Every structure is written in structure tokens, then in C-alpha cells.
Amino acid sequence: MIDNSDIATLFTHPDCTYSGAKKAELDEEGVKYREVDLALHPDRWPDLEEFTGGERITPVFVGPASLEIGYHGAT
């Protein structure tokens, strides 16, 4: 479950090159986020699917006031 804190959540998967690109971009911009690696935490897939309408796509960035599905919103 995602909490309502001011820290964003980034759902990633190691097989997804866009996940690495999104992490690098956020790190470069100094954005604070909590990473959920779905390979390590497969029990969190349902959380991701709530945002994607059931699709298993990464990365998914959930910010306090924003949602980005795919890298730069490309799905």
C-alpha cells in the first residue's frame, strides 16, 4: 500500500532499462523517492496495478501530486 507522505514512490524492475533511466533522472534532479523493486517485492505488484489499470509496466512514478506510467509517460 502506498502511504500519503511527501516522498514519491518509484516502482521498478531490473529487466526494464527504462526503470534505470528514470532512477538516474530522478537522482540527477535531486528528487527524493522510495524505490519498490518488484523483482525483490513481488507482493507489491497489486499496488502498481492499481495505478496502471492492471498492466504490469515499469517504471511507475507516484508523486504527492503526480502519476507517471512508463518512462516520461510513454506506455
SULGI-V358954 format. One record per run of one state. SS is the DSSP state (hx for helix, st for strand, lp for the rest). FROM is the first residue (numbers start at 1). TO is the last residue. Records with the same first field share a line. If there is no record, write none. Layout:
SS = FROM-TO  FROM-TO
//
This chain:
lp = 1-7  13-16  30-32  38-41  53-59  64-65  70-70  72-73  75-75
st = 8-12  33-37  60-63  66-69  71-71  74-74
hx = 17-29  42-52
//
